[in-house]
Amino acid sequence: MTVVESTLDTGLLRRAFGMFPSGVTAICALVDGKPTGMAASSFTSVSLDPPLVSVCIAHTSSTWPVLRTATRIGVSVLGEGHRDVVRRLAARGGDRFAGLGHDVDGDALLLHDAAMRAVCSLDREVPVGDHLIAVLRVHSVDPHPEVEPIVFHASGFRLLER
């Protein structure tokens, strides 16, 4: 069935876009000495030279305006042991980092047991529709291929099969 653009609603789009599996990341930093972070499934590589990645953030995010002030931002690709962490990082209240193992590199906060960790800085922001595309410059990477990443698909978190 073909849907005409004028009849599209956000619920239908959310379900349709949810058919594309994506990795899940934690975008985190220390801001004024306080751990600050959010979950994002719209993370992707952009360029090898210069090394850039991007993440899409809703204009309604209350975390990004704080997080973007950090000189370094940590990106952690969440692994199989992080299913509960995703929901905590996506929550609007509470201590998102209670009992959560992490390292700090400058301002960048990097989660333990991640499939990949990167220290980045904000390169630029591009407003698009109801989101903002944050382009991050990668300063260092720490891949852990032995860690199985979690994937967001059809409104749920899943593991890849080998």
Phi and psi in degrees as a GROMACS rama.xvg file:
@    title "Ramachandran Plot"
@    xaxis  label "Phi"
@    yaxis  label "Psi"
@TYPE xy
-93.0426  131.836  THR-2
-104.703  127.763  VAL-3
-76.8615  139.018  VAL-4
-49.4896  -40.6745  GLU-5
-66.4961  -15.7574  SER-6
-98.9135  -0.694834  THR-7
-68.8437  136.903  LEU-8
-122.083  162.883  ASP-9
-64.4162  -33.119  THR-10
-63.991  -44.4519  GLY-11
-63.4845  -44.7175  LEU-12
-61.5222  -42.76  LEU-13
-59.858  -44.9477  ARG-14
-65.3622  -42.4689  ARG-15
-65.1389  -48.0529  ALA-16
-64.2101  -28.2429  PHE-17
-68.4754  -10.341  GLY-18
-77.2908  -11.6502  MET-19
-96.1191  112.177  PHE-20
-68.4924  142.21  PRO-21
-140.192  153.603  SER-22
-69.8921  167.119  GLY-23
-123.629  130.983  VAL-24
-122.306  157.458  THR-25
-110.277  123.453  ALA-26
-106.621  110.424  ILE-27
-141.775  153.101  CYS-28
-158.911  164.954  ALA-29
-91.5723  123.67  LEU-30
-122.656  118.188  VAL-31
54.4192  38.4042  ASP-32
77.9887  1.06153  GLY-33
-110.261  129.892  LYS-34
-61.635  130.388  PRO-35
-134.636  135.313  THR-36
-169.777  169.579  GLY-37
-151.535  158.906  MET-38
-92.7881  145.014  ALA-39
-146.248  131.259  ALA-40
-108.13  4.78446  SER-41
-105.118  40.9816  SER-42
-92.136  138.893  PHE-43
-154.842  155.711  THR-44
-74.1278  148.885  SER-45
-119.679  -47.7527  VAL-46
-153.267  144.506  SER-47
-88.5802  -30.3064  LEU-48
-140.975  98.3472  ASP-49
-76.3833  160.216  PRO-50
-73.1786  111.558  PRO-51
-134.83  145.877  LEU-52
-130.581  167.196  VAL-53
-137.482  158.96  SER-54
-143.748  140.428  VAL-55
-99.7186  135.492  CYS-56
-131.608  130.929  ILE-57
-63.4443  142.02  ALA-58
-58.9379  -22.9471  HIS-59
-80.9247  -4.53309  THR-60
-61.3684  129.735  SER-61
-93.3544  -13.4803  SER-62
-83.582  -42.2838  THR-63
-58.6726  -43.1548  TRP-64
-56.9993  -29.4738  PRO-65
-81.0703  -48.5436  VAL-66
-60.9946  -37.7908  LEU-67
-65.6073  -13.9618  ARG-68
-81.2643  -12.0688  THR-69
-70.4367  144.45  ALA-70
-73.2294  -28.9459  THR-71
-132.628  141.514  ARG-72
-125.651  132.635  ILE-73
-90.8703  136.794  GLY-74
-117.851  121  VAL-75
-119.525  120.583  SER-76
-79.5482  115.857  VAL-77
-70.3897  141.972  LEU-78
-106.28  -178.902  GLY-79
-54.0493  -28.0301  GLU-80
-86.3762  6.13571  GLY-81
-105.982  13.0815  HIS-82
-54.1051  -43.7905  ARG-83
-73.0714  -27.1155  ASP-84
-65.3512  -38.1817  VAL-85
-57.2767  -49.2013  VAL-86
-63.8695  -38.3954  ARG-87
-64.6987  -42.3976  ARG-88
-70.3608  -24.8443  LEU-89
-86.3063  -14.4493  ALA-90
-69.1088  151.871  ALA-91
-84.7194  -20.6015  ARG-92
-132.391  -179.847  GLY-93
82.0501  174.881  GLY-94
-87.7248  102.847  ASP-95
-67.2192  -18.6339  ARG-96
-112.561  6.26289  PHE-97
-58.2656  121.095  ALA-98
70.3968  10.8479  GLY-99
-94.1176  121.408  LEU-100
-72.4154  131.995  GLY-101
-155.635  161.911  HIS-102
-118.586  159.541  ASP-103
-123.705  133.395  VAL-104
-129.688  100.369  ASP-105
67.5579  -124.984  GLY-106
-89.2005  -16.6976  ASP-107
-66.5362  130.305  ALA-108
-108.143  122.715  LEU-109
-120.706  127.189  LEU-110
-78.1033  142.856  LEU-111
-66.5554  155.928  HIS-112
61.3302  30.0629  ASP-113
-88.2275  153.394  ALA-114
-72.1633  -28.7598  ALA-115
-155.331  143.144  MET-116
-130.067  139.396  ARG-117
-138.98  141.587  ALA-118
-99.4488  125.116  VAL-119
-132.662  170.708  CYS-120
-137.135  155.508  SER-121
-70.6033  122.789  LEU-122
-94.2056  -47.8907  ASP-123
-166.325  163.797  ARG-124
-124.876  140.951  GLU-125
-128.755  112.556  VAL-126
-73.0193  129.264  PRO-127
-142.462  116.173  VAL-128
57.338  -133.596  GLY-129
-90.6581  12.6852  ASP-130
-128.988  172.567  HIS-131
-125.015  132.202  LEU-132
-95.0343  116.096  ILE-133
-97.0234  119.396  ALA-134
-96.359  124.596  VAL-135
-113.583  134.584  LEU-136
-85.9727  130.389  ARG-137
-89.8641  125.797  VAL-138
-101.617  -30.4797  HIS-139
-157.281  153.043  SER-140
-131.926  151.729  VAL-141
-141.249  85.7344  ASP-142
-79.6605  146.021  PRO-143
-131.491  80.9323  HIS-144
-63.66  -16.0811  PRO-145
-75.9638  -13.4955  GLU-146
-92.3978  124.387  VAL-147
-75.9689  124.321  GLU-148
-76.4836  154.546  PRO-149
-94.0964  154.072  ILE-150
-126.486  139.863  VAL-151
-96.9761  123.508  PHE-152
-152.193  131.913  HIS-153
51.9273  46.2018  ALA-154
65.168  20.1745  SER-155
-138.937  164.394  GLY-156
-102.623  133.17  PHE-157
-136.076  162.693  ARG-158
-103.969  150.017  LEU-159
-77.7437  148.815  LEU-160
-99.691  141.388  GLU-161
